[in-house]
């Protein structure tokens, strides 16, 4: 079965003047226009293509990689606003429609928004919505602390940033625990910090506890090497100084330099930390 809005591995059936006709094992065919036909292919061989509807609402295939897929979230720019809604650039020739009824706030041309792409059952068209929370559910959460996850930054809040976890769950990244630039639409690696009794999920951008020590210690060691073997930081340095120079918390810094000290890689002096010679 050919799935619209997703990648499909299809058999090359025949070559024509307008492109290749590809098919699945159920006898459904779709055209791959000449401009997307790769230089090398074989009849009866297979190609991986993305399938969607063209401007005439006919199924079409492309070798282009879209910025969003069906049943997934993405951060897209509005290219124009028409009588039926906003049209977003998703990396394909035909723009992706966000109907007015599916806009959390009225979208504006040139601005970017986090949206969810789905197949509208009534029109059988691929559309998007910025009313994303109805496609997120924390009812069945089964994460262990320190599990590595993928994050899409979706909204700024007074406490920090709301994030979409693994394309399925809603989480919160606290501002006080961010030690690097973060902006709407960023895709980041994160770690589960806590799953609360009400299934709300807290995440962090650094591994927690002992798992965090080695990469942080290594990062400080490399920073020392690049800075001539000295950093004017010590256990009396302010959290702001440490964050500005190393993009980590003071707590993480103290644990990491303790690791480096025990490994006899650094000396800790009144003026800062020095590489061992």
Helices and strands as residue ranges (DSSP letters): E 6-16, E 19-23, E 29-33, G 34-36, E 46-53, E 59-62, E 72-81, E 85-89, E 96-99, G 100-102, E 112-120, E 125-129, G 132-135, E 148-156, E 160-165, E 169-174, G 175-177, E 187-195, E 201-204, H 210-226, E 230-231, H 239-246, H 250-262, E 266-269, E 272-275
